[in-house]
Amino acid sequence: MQINEHSTYQALVQDLEYLNLLKLLEELPGIMDKVNKREIDTLGAIGYLIRQQAEHKKVSSVANKIRTAGFPHLKELKDFDFSFQSMVNKSQMYDLATLAFIERAENIVFLGSPGVGKTHLATALGIEAAKKGITTYFSKANDLLAKLRQARDENRLEASLKYYSRYKLLIIDELGFLPIQKGDEKILFQVIDRRYEKKSVIVTSNVQFSDWGDLFEDPTIASAILDRLLHHSHVVTIIGDSYRTKDLIRKEKDNLDE
């Protein structure tokens, strides 16, 4: 490389560093080597570098959406043991993973005892949505209600409701697992009502619908929440052993078979 070429190259490196085009900077030496060996022309080299940077930006954007969604773990559908939890329809889950339900502003409710895989499935669908660039937010029900309760007490409930309403997919996990405070049903109603027929909600709960009147202080509001949540929804009821203890259960069954 001649002196002028070297100076131009160094200036290019500095500009790429300044613009934070790190993927392009990483690929530059290799592609320049190919240009010098006449394995690729200048226009082809520029096109290659831009494609690599664009792909890197796309991957980074997806990773950022997954990170900011607040998922408790990064378990996907491929990680779910459908052979253990036979009550879960694998075809249905992968059909939901096409995310057509979000385009139709439909909801999903996972019902079942603790440990049967409700959170895993809800998270897996959320991750799939985030991968497709769909704004997604995951929260434990009590954490969400606590934040909204605090916002109400600080006279900023409207702003908080708008914040959670902006996500195309909202996942509310473990509704009913911990006691609901008086007045929370009114807050939750506002969350669900604002999204009704506009944006999707995934809810996981260990409480059957017939018991939601006991879960909340006001049975009338509980009924209104259910009405909006279930009007356009997919209800997945899971009856089975705890997914967390599956290895222990299988070991016990193997011992009995010996």
N, C-alpha and C positions, 0 to 999 in steps of 0.2 A: 504494500500500500504506500503510495507516494505521500509526500508531506502535506499537500493540499487536501488529498483524499482523507488522510488521517485527521486533519483539523476539522474537516466537514463531518467525519464520523463521530468525533468527540463532541462536537456541537450538537449533533443529533441525539447522542446519548444523554447529554445534559438536558435537552428539551424534553425528551421522553420522561426523564426523572422528574422534571418540574411539573409536567402534565400528569404525572402518576400513572403513566401507561406502562405498568410494570410487566405485563404479559408480553407486550410488543417488544419491550426492552430485552426480555429473556430470550425471545425468539430471534432477535436481530443478528447476533453473531453467526448462527447457523445458516440463516437465509442469505447473509452476505457472502458466506463461504460458497454457497451454491451459485450465487451470481458471478463470483470471481471465476468459478470453474465452468461457467456458461451452462450450468444445468437448468437454470431458470432465467428468464429475462427480467428486466427491471420492473415492468408492469405486473408480471406474475408475482414477483417478490412483494410488491406493495399490496396486491390483492390478498396474498397469503397472510401477511402480517395483520392486515385489517380484520380478516376473518377470525384469526386467532384471538385478537383483542376483543372482538364482538362476542365470541363464544365465551371467553373468560368473564366478560361483563354479565352475560346471561346467567352463567353458573353462579357468580357472586350474588346476583340479584335474588336468585332462588334461595341460596343459603341464608341470605339476610332475612327474607320473608319467613323462612322456617325458624330462624333464631328469634325474631321479634314476635312470632305468634305465641310464644310462651308454652310450647308443648312440654309435658313432664318427662318425655323420653322421645327417642326417634325410632320407634317401632312402626314398621309398615305392614301391609297386608301379607307380604311374603314371609313375614316373621311369625304370623299367627298359626297356631297348631290346630287346623281345622279337623284333623283326625281325632284329637282329644275332645274338642268341643263340637260334637256332632250336631248339636241343635242349631249351630250357625250355618246358614246356607252359603256355601262358598261362591256359588254363581251369583247370588244376590249381592254379596259384598263387592265382587268385582264389577258388577253392573252399576252399583252405587259409586264405585271408584271412577266411573266415566265422568262423574260430576254433572250429569244431566239434571239431577235434582236441584242443583244450585241455579242453573239457568231457568228452571221452572219455579224458583223460590219455594221449594218444598223443604220440609223438615224431616229429621230422623230422630227417633227416640229409641234408645237402647234400655231395655228393662231386664233386671236380673239381680240375683244375690251378689254380694261383694266377691270379687275375685274371678268372675266368670269370663272376663275379657272385654267388658263394655268400654273401658277407657282405652284399651289397646285399639279397638276397632274405630272408635271416635277419633283418636289421634291419627291413625293410619289414613283415614279419609281426609283429615285436616292437612296432613303432610302432602297428600296427593293434590289437594287444592292449592296449597302454597307453591308447589312445584310448577303449577300451571299459571302462576302469577296472580292467583285469586287472594285478595286480602282476607286473612284468617286470624281469629283471636281465640285462644284457649284459656279457660279459667275454671278453677274449682268453684262450685256454686256459692259456697260460703265466703270465699275470697271476693267474688264479684259483688255479692250482696253487702259485704262489709264496706267495700269501696264506695258503693252507691249510697249506703246509709250515711257514711261520713260526708259525702258530697251533699246529701240532703241537709244534714245538720249544719253544714257550712254555706248553705244557700247557693250551691253550684250544681244542683242535681241536673238541671236542664243541660248544662254543658257536658256533664258526664254521660247522660243518656245519648246525646248527639255523638259523642266519641265512640261509644260502643255500637251505635247504629250505622256507623260508616263502613264497618266490615261486612263483606259479602257473606262470610260464614262465621258464625259465632258458636263456639262449643262451650256448653255449660255442663261441667262434670260433677257427678255425685250429688245431684239434687235430692235432698231428703236424707242423706247419709248422716248429717249433723242437724241438730234442732234448728228450726227456722224461728227467727225473732219476730215478735209482733210488729206488724207494719211492713215486713219484707215482702209479703204477698202483693202489696200495692206497688212496690218498686219493681218486682219481677214482672208484674202485669204490664207496666209501662215499657219494659225492655222488649217483651214478646209482642205487644201491640204495635210498637213502632216498626217491627220487622215483618209483621203479618202481610203475607202476599207480596212482599217486596224483596226480602232477603232471607237466607236460610239459617236455621238453628239446628244444632245437634245437641240433644240432651241425654245424659245417662242418669239413671236413677234405680235405686233398689226398692222404691215404693210403687206398688201397683196403683193404677189410675183410680180405682175405687176408694183408695185410702188418702187421696190428695186433699179431700175435705178436712181430714184430721191433721194433715201435715201443716196446713196454713190456718191462721186464726179466722179467716173469713171464707167460708165454703163457697159463697157466691163468686168471689174473686178467683178462687181456686178453679171453679167451673169455667169462668171466663178465660183463664190462662189455658186450660185444657182445650177449650173450644177452638182457640186460635192456633194452638200448637199442633192439634191433631187434624185440623181441617184439610190441610194438604201435607200428608206425612207418610213416612214409612216407619212402622213400629216393629222393632226386632226384639222379641222376648227370648231370653237365653236361660234355659233351665239345665243345670249341670253342676259338676264339681268345680271347686275353685281352680282356676287356671294356674294360680301361684303354687299350688301344692300338687300339680300333676305328676311331677317326677316321683314324689313320695307315694302317691296313689298307684302309679304304675309298678313301683317296686313292690308294694304290698300285694298287688294282683299277681305279679310274677312269682312271689314267694308262695302264694296259695296254689299256683299251678304246678309247683315242683313236687 
